[in-house]
Amino acid sequence: MTKKLLVLDLDGTLLTDDKTVTVKTSDAIKNAVKDGHKVMIASGRPLASARRCAKKYLPDVPGSLLIAMNGGILYDLDHEKVLSRKTMDLGLVQTLFDLADEYGQYIHTYSDDKVLTRREAPQIHQYIQLTGLPYECREDCPRGIERPPKVLLSNLEDHDALARFKQVADRAVNGRCLSFFSTPEYLEYTPLDSTKGHAMLDAAKLLEIAREDTIAVGNEENDLSMIEMAGVGVAMSNSNPGVLKKADYITKADNNHDGIAEVITKFM
């Protein structure tokens, strides 16, 4: 039997809408691991939050790696060690913060252990509730931050406003970083080489698994790189239309009805 690597996005993919993993999916993952396959999470969340999710939702997966920050961090869960880290140019981060202020959009970045923004806003409290991370407001943010891994803008009510901002900001950064929507509410900017796809291939190499034996499953724009780079790229049936177009396979079941168990049964 050929050993496979299954790489799973969290929200809208592994997790149901109420942030749980179904019993059928959990049992399918356990059986795949028992058969010698590898399973790992690839998340846009910061490391501390993604690590907690991995330990909570994949508790019976030894020897697993973890992708956090949309590929900005590759992490060894067993040895609690960062294997690789990608960071943004501080000047680009400053440009994005200044533009966000000009256009009235909420924005934050990260230090190693907290979320950093300029002022209080409903978006920071929503994000902290999701991730469980501490935060700090600093008027001069991002000045003085070492190794910012990414930038996130959030608009909980007006996606079109974020889309208009993206057009302006993309011209300002002029191809020096990546931009994409990880959800309709979240617009992210990351280093050029910081993608889930690149991190997945790095993980496969470390685990001595060929690219053609990788399976990547996601539902949003930030999952496209790994869906396109994997041996088999899978889109959940609840994916946005752009992801559905790029997938090798689209699940019949969605994230609330054991779509991941379907993938494991079909490809592993």
C-alpha positions in Angstrom: 0.0 0.0 0.0 1.3 3.4 -0.9 1.5 5.9 2.0 -0.6 9.0 1.3 -0.5 12.5 2.9 -4.0 14.1 3.5 -3.9 17.9 4.0 -7.0 19.4 5.5 -8.2 23.0 5.8 -10.1 23.7 9.0 -13.1 26.0 8.7 -15.6 24.8 6.1 -13.6 21.7 5.5 -12.7 19.5 8.4 -14.9 21.5 10.8 -18.7 21.7 10.6 -20.3 25.1 10.8 -20.6 24.7 14.6 -16.8 24.0 14.8 -16.9 20.3 15.5 -15.7 17.2 13.7 -18.3 14.5 13.0 -17.9 11.1 14.5 -17.8 9.5 11.1 -15.0 11.8 9.9 -13.1 11.3 13.1 -13.3 7.6 12.8 -12.2 7.7 9.1 -9.1 9.8 10.0 -8.2 7.3 12.8 -8.5 4.4 10.4 -6.4 6.1 7.8 -3.6 6.8 10.3 -3.9 3.2 11.5 -3.3 2.1 7.9 -0.1 4.1 7.8 -1.2 7.3 6.1 -0.4 10.8 7.3 -3.0 13.5 8.1 -2.3 17.1 8.8 -4.0 20.5 9.1 -3.3 23.5 6.9 -4.8 26.6 8.4 -4.7 30.4 7.9 -4.8 30.7 11.7 -1.8 31.9 13.8 0.4 29.1 15.1 -0.9 29.1 18.7 -4.6 28.8 17.5 -3.8 26.3 14.8 -1.8 24.2 17.2 -4.7 24.1 19.7 -7.0 23.1 16.9 -4.7 20.3 15.7 -4.4 18.9 19.2 -8.2 19.2 19.7 -9.4 17.9 16.4 -6.6 15.4 15.5 -5.7 14.0 18.9 -4.8 10.5 17.7 -2.5 11.5 14.8 1.2 10.9 15.9 4.1 12.3 13.9 2.0 15.0 12.4 3.1 18.3 11.0 1.0 21.5 10.9 0.7 24.4 8.5 -0.3 27.7 10.0 -0.5 31.3 8.7 -1.5 30.1 5.2 1.8 28.4 4.8 3.9 31.0 6.6 4.8 28.4 9.3 5.5 24.7 9.1 5.4 23.2 12.5 6.4 19.8 14.0 3.6 19.0 16.6 5.4 16.1 18.3 8.6 18.0 18.9 6.9 21.4 19.3 9.3 23.0 16.8 9.0 25.5 14.0 10.5 24.0 10.9 10.2 27.0 8.6 8.8 30.5 8.9 8.1 33.1 6.1 7.7 36.8 6.9 6.7 40.0 5.2 8.7 43.1 4.5 7.8 45.6 7.2 7.6 48.5 4.7 4.8 46.6 2.9 3.0 46.0 6.1 3.3 49.8 6.9 1.9 50.6 3.5 -1.1 48.3 4.0 -1.9 49.7 7.5 -1.8 53.3 6.2 -4.0 52.5 3.3 -6.5 50.7 5.6 -6.7 53.8 7.7 -7.2 56.0 4.6 -10.1 53.7 3.4 -11.6 53.1 6.8 -10.9 49.4 6.9 -9.9 47.4 10.0 -6.4 45.7 9.8 -4.1 43.7 12.0 -0.8 41.8 11.9 0.9 39.6 14.4 3.9 39.2 16.7 5.0 35.8 17.8 2.4 35.6 20.5 -0.4 38.1 19.9 -2.5 40.0 17.4 -1.5 43.6 16.9 -3.7 46.4 15.6 -4.0 50.2 15.9 -7.3 50.6 17.8 -10.3 48.9 19.3 -12.9 47.6 16.8 -15.6 44.9 16.7 -13.5 42.9 14.3 -10.6 42.4 16.7 -13.1 41.0 19.3 -14.6 38.7 16.8 -11.2 37.5 15.7 -10.0 36.9 19.3 -13.1 34.9 20.0 -12.4 32.7 17.0 -8.7 32.2 17.7 -8.3 32.6 21.5 -5.3 34.8 21.1 -4.4 37.9 23.1 -4.2 41.3 21.4 -2.7 44.7 21.7 -3.6 48.1 20.3 -0.7 50.3 19.3 -1.2 53.6 17.5 2.1 53.2 15.8 1.5 49.6 14.7 3.3 48.0 12.8 6.4 50.0 13.7 9.0 47.9 15.6 7.4 44.5 14.9 9.9 41.8 14.1 9.1 39.3 11.4 5.4 40.0 10.7 4.0 36.9 9.1 1.0 38.3 7.4 -1.6 41.1 7.4 -5.4 40.5 7.7 -8.2 43.0 7.0 -11.7 42.3 8.2 -15.1 43.7 7.3 -17.9 41.7 8.8 -20.7 43.5 6.9 -19.4 44.7 3.5 -17.4 42.3 1.4 -17.6 44.7 -1.6 -15.8 47.4 0.4 -13.0 44.9 1.0 -12.9 44.0 -2.7 -12.6 47.7 -3.6 -9.8 48.1 -1.1 -8.0 45.1 -2.6 -7.9 46.7 -6.0 -6.3 49.8 -4.6 -3.9 47.9 -2.2 -2.8 45.4 -4.9 -1.7 48.3 -7.1 0.2 49.8 -4.1 2.1 46.6 -3.2 2.7 46.0 -7.0 3.1 42.2 -6.8 5.5 42.1 -3.9 3.2 40.0 -1.8 0.1 37.7 -2.3 -3.4 38.8 -1.6 -6.6 36.7 -1.3 -9.8 36.2 0.6 -9.6 33.4 3.1 -13.3 34.0 3.8 -15.7 36.6 2.4 -15.0 38.7 5.6 -11.2 38.3 5.6 -8.7 39.7 3.1 -5.1 38.6 3.7 -1.7 39.6 2.5 1.2 37.2 2.8 4.8 36.7 1.5 5.1 35.6 -2.1 6.4 32.1 -1.1 4.0 31.7 1.8 1.2 29.4 0.5 -0.5 26.3 1.8 0.7 24.6 -1.4 4.4 25.3 -0.9 4.2 24.3 2.7 2.4 21.1 1.8 5.1 20.1 -0.6 7.8 20.9 2.1 5.9 18.7 4.5 5.6 15.9 2.0 9.3 16.0 1.4 10.0 15.7 5.1 7.6 12.8 5.4 9.1 11.1 2.3 5.8 11.2 0.4 5.8 11.9 -3.3 3.7 14.8 -4.6 1.5 12.5 -6.5 0.5 10.8 -3.2 -0.7 14.0 -1.6 -4.4 14.9 -1.3 -5.4 18.4 -0.4 -8.9 19.4 0.7 -10.3 22.9 1.1 -13.1 25.3 0.3 -11.8 28.9 0.1 -9.4 31.0 -2.1 -6.5 30.5 0.3 -6.7 26.7 -0.3 -6.3 27.0 -4.0 -2.5 26.6 -4.0 -2.5 23.3 -2.3 -5.5 22.0 -4.3 -3.6 22.9 -7.5 -0.3 21.5 -6.3 -1.5 18.2 -4.8 -1.6 14.9 -6.5 -5.4 15.1 -5.9 -6.9 18.4 -5.2 -10.4 18.2 -3.6 -13.0 21.0 -3.1 -15.7 20.6 -0.6 -19.2 20.8 -2.1 -19.7 24.0 0.0 -16.6 25.7 -1.6 -16.8 29.0 -3.4 -17.1 28.8 -7.2 -13.5 29.6 -7.9 -12.3 26.7 -5.9 -14.8 24.3 -7.4 -13.4 25.1 -10.9 -9.9 24.2 -10.0 -10.5 20.9 -8.1 -9.8 17.4 -9.4 -12.7 16.1 -7.4 -15.7 17.8 -5.7 -17.2 16.0 -2.7 -20.8 15.0 -2.8 -21.2 15.8 0.9 -20.4 19.1 2.5 -18.5 19.9 5.7 -21.5 19.3 7.8 -22.2 15.8 6.4 -18.9 13.9 6.4 -17.2 15.2 3.2 -13.8 14.4 4.6 -14.9 10.8 5.4 -16.0 10.6 1.7 -12.5 11.7 0.6 -10.7 9.2 2.8 -12.9 6.3 1.5 -12.4 7.2 -2.1 -8.7 8.1 -2.2 -6.9 6.4 0.8 
